[in-house]
Amino acid sequence: MNDKEAGQYWNDNAEAWTTLARAGFDIYRDYLNTPAFFEILPTVKGLLGIDIGCGEGHNTRLLAQQGAQLKAVDISETFIKKANDAERDSPVGITYNIASATELPFENAYFDFVVGVSATKSSSFPILLQTHSVYQRCNAALQHRCTL
């Protein structure tokens, strides 16, 4: 399975995932993963970052509320639509794009930080085999002395 095939599975399930997560049924995200992530996150206020595998944008919006300027990508068209709907309803300045982490649509040395909270915990094993190329692309997207 490659990233495009995995993306289709995510896209097929994105509507249900978003409905359930926004209804409070993603308890690991809400009570474990996201709080732990934000506990170790350095200050992002005023920095330009990218959220890779942003899903429906939950954590991306939380990062924006910390003062970060954000762009976000997900391979699922449905997730990006849901994220854009949330941005339209309650704007925080996030730009969402449909893209694979292996083919980020940004120039090198563009970002101050890269996060992938949802991508790293939710990826299928075959996609994790592509991790090296994903991290190479993320590293290239960062400005020097920035956070990955």
N, C-alpha and C positions, 0 to 999 in steps of 0.2 A: 504494500500500500504506500502510495506517495502522498505528498501534502495536498494535492488536488483531490484525490479520492477521499482522504480524511476530511477535507473541507466540505465535500458533498454530504458526508454523514452528519457533520455538525450543522450544515445548512438544513438538512431534513429534520433535525431535532430542535432547531433554534427557537421556533415558535413556542413549543411546549416548555423548553428550558427557561426561556424568558418569563413566561407566565408563572411558572412554579417558583423561580428564584425571586421574582418581584413580589410574590405572595408570601414570602418568608420561609419557603421550604428548603432553601439551600443553607442549612444550619451550619455546615462546616465553613462555608464562605463567611457567613455573617458573624459567627461566634469564635472561629478559630483562625482560619487562613488570613482573612483581611486584617483583623486586629493584630495578629503576629507580624504581618508584613509592615503595617504602619508603625509598629513599635520599634522596628529596626531601621526604618527609612530615614536617611539623613534629610536635612532641610532641602526642600525643593522650591521654595518661594522664589519667584522670578526666573526660574530656570526653564529651558525648553526641553521637553521630554517626549518620548514616544512610548505608548503602551502597545505591546505586540500580543496579538491574540486577545483583544479587548472584550470579546463577546458582546453583550448588550450594553457595555459601558459602565457598569456599576463602579468598579474600582477606578476607572478613568475619571469619573465625575468626582470621586472622593479625593483623588490627587489634585484635580483642578481646584477644589475647595481649600487645598493647602497652599494655593498660590502659584502652582506650576502652570506654564503654558503648555498645552498638549496637542499632539497629533496621535491618532490611534489607528491601528489596522487589525483587521480580522479577515480570514479567508471566506467567512460565511456572509453572503449578501444579506440574509435575513437578520443576522446579528447587527450588521452595520445599519440596516434600516431601523431596527429597534433603537440603536444608540442615537442615530440622527433624530428619531422621533422624540427621544428624551431631551436631546439638545435643543430642539425646536420649542418644546414645551417649557423648558427651564434652562435657558442658555447660560453656559459657563465658559464658552469660547473654545470648545474642542472641535477639531477637524477630524472626521472619521473617513477612512479609505478602505476599500476592499483590496486586500493584498495578502500574499503569503509572506511569512517571515523570511523565507529564502530569497525573496525578490522585493525588498522594500523599495517603494517608489520615491526615495529621497537621496540626495547627494551625500557623498562621504563627508564626515566631520560636520554634520548638520545639528546634532543634538547634544545637550548637556548630560542627559541621562536616558537610559533605556530600562523599562520594566516589562515584565511578562508574567505577572502573577497568575493569571488564569491559564496562560499557554503552558507553563511549566508543570502545573499540577493536573492538567486535563488532557495532555497529549497522549495519543496512543503510542505503543512501543515502536512500531515502524517509523513514526514521525520522529521519535526521540533519537533514532539512528541518524537522522539528519541534523542533530543538534550541533555538531561541529560547524557545518556550513551556516546554520542560523546564527551562532555566536560570532563567527567570522564576519557576517554581514552586519550584525549589531555593533561589533567593535569598529567596523569601518564607518558606520553612521555617526559614531561619537566624535566629539571634539577631543583634543588631547587633554588628559587629566580629568576625565569625567567618569561618571558612575554607570556601571553595567550591573 
